[in-house]
Amino acid sequence: MQSKRRASQLAALVKARQARQEKSEEADDELYDLVNQMSGSSVYMLAKAIGWSVGKTHGSIKRLEKDGLIKTELVTSEGRARLIARPTPWEKFFTKEELDEMQRPDFMNEVEAIVKRGL
């Protein structure tokens, strides 16, 4: 009986952890969109804009930075330090060869054909 209860507790913990992770990923996606719109904003300004605490916003910023989606910079002005967030330029996600391929005149036609086929 004890082992069944323990297994049930562990299953509940795993389920709760997965739910937290999914919620965290959704929040990170929402903040990433905002960072793209408000590039160069401080964590404080982003938190105000999205309606979150500075701590929640900072945690999400750190996860996005760890994943390479944004860059942060510590800026000091008038004796105050601010953490600024900017999205990683999209070009950083591609190799030189891929970027060169994207420059071909017919590249977008190929992309449109692939999208139309549903691949």
C-alpha positions as CSV (number, residue, x, y, z in Angstrom):
1,M,0.0,0.0,0.0
2,Q,2.8,2.3,0.9
3,S,4.6,1.9,-2.5
4,K,1.3,2.6,-4.4
5,R,0.8,5.8,-2.5
6,R,4.5,6.8,-3.1
7,A,4.1,6.0,-6.8
8,S,1.0,8.1,-7.0
9,Q,2.8,11.0,-5.3
10,L,5.7,10.7,-7.7
11,A,3.4,10.6,-10.7
12,A,1.6,13.8,-9.4
13,L,5.0,15.5,-9.0
14,V,6.1,14.6,-12.5
15,K,2.7,15.9,-13.9
16,A,3.0,19.1,-11.9
17,R,6.6,19.7,-13.1
18,Q,5.6,19.1,-16.8
19,A,2.7,21.6,-16.4
20,R,5.1,24.2,-14.9
21,Q,7.5,23.7,-17.7
22,E,4.8,24.1,-20.4
23,K,3.5,27.2,-18.7
24,S,7.1,28.5,-18.5
25,E,7.6,27.9,-22.2
26,E,4.4,29.7,-23.1
27,A,5.5,32.7,-20.9
28,D,8.9,32.6,-22.5
29,D,7.3,32.7,-26.0
30,E,5.2,35.7,-25.0
31,L,8.2,37.6,-23.6
32,Y,10.3,36.7,-26.7
33,D,7.6,38.4,-28.9
34,L,7.7,41.4,-26.6
35,V,11.5,41.6,-26.7
36,N,11.2,41.6,-30.5
37,Q,8.8,44.5,-30.4
38,M,10.6,46.5,-27.7
39,S,14.3,45.7,-28.5
40,G,16.7,47.4,-26.2
41,S,14.3,47.7,-23.3
42,S,15.2,47.1,-19.7
43,V,13.9,44.1,-17.8
44,Y,11.9,46.6,-15.7
45,M,10.2,48.1,-18.8
46,L,9.5,44.7,-20.3
47,A,7.9,43.6,-16.9
48,K,5.7,46.7,-16.9
49,A,4.7,46.2,-20.5
50,I,3.8,42.5,-20.0
51,G,2.3,42.9,-16.5
52,W,4.7,40.5,-14.8
53,S,6.9,40.9,-11.8
54,V,10.5,41.9,-12.5
55,G,11.7,38.5,-11.0
56,K,9.5,36.5,-13.3
57,T,10.6,38.6,-16.3
58,H,14.2,38.2,-15.4
59,G,13.9,34.5,-15.1
60,S,12.3,34.2,-18.5
61,I,15.0,36.5,-19.9
62,K,17.7,34.3,-18.6
63,R,16.1,31.2,-20.1
64,L,15.7,32.9,-23.5
65,E,19.4,34.0,-23.3
66,K,20.5,30.5,-22.3
67,D,18.6,29.2,-25.4
68,G,20.4,31.8,-27.6
69,L,17.2,33.6,-28.6
70,I,18.1,36.9,-27.0
71,K,21.2,38.8,-25.9
72,T,21.4,40.9,-22.7
73,E,23.7,43.8,-21.8
74,L,24.3,45.5,-18.5
75,V,24.1,49.2,-19.1
76,T,25.0,51.8,-16.4
77,S,23.7,55.3,-16.7
78,E,23.3,58.0,-14.0
79,G,24.7,55.6,-11.5
80,R,22.0,52.9,-12.2
81,A,22.6,49.6,-13.8
82,R,19.9,48.2,-16.2
83,L,19.8,44.9,-17.9
84,I,18.9,45.5,-21.6
85,A,17.4,42.7,-23.8
86,R,17.7,42.4,-27.5
87,P,16.7,39.6,-29.8
88,T,19.5,37.6,-31.4
89,P,19.7,38.7,-35.1
90,W,18.1,36.0,-37.2
91,E,21.2,35.7,-39.3
92,K,23.0,34.1,-36.4
93,F,20.8,31.0,-36.7
94,F,22.1,30.1,-40.2
95,T,25.5,29.1,-41.7
96,K,27.2,31.3,-44.3
97,E,26.2,28.8,-46.9
98,E,22.5,28.9,-45.9
99,L,22.6,32.7,-46.0
100,D,24.2,32.7,-49.4
101,E,21.5,30.3,-50.6
102,M,18.8,32.7,-49.4
103,Q,20.3,35.4,-51.6
104,R,19.5,33.5,-54.8
105,P,16.7,35.2,-56.8
106,D,14.6,32.0,-57.0
107,F,15.0,31.0,-53.3
108,M,11.6,32.5,-52.2
109,N,9.9,30.7,-55.1
110,E,11.3,27.4,-53.9
111,V,10.1,28.2,-50.3
112,E,6.6,29.1,-51.5
113,A,6.4,25.8,-53.5
114,I,7.4,23.8,-50.4
115,V,4.8,25.6,-48.3
116,K,2.1,25.0,-50.9
117,R,3.0,21.3,-51.0
118,G,2.6,21.2,-47.2
119,L,6.1,19.9,-46.4
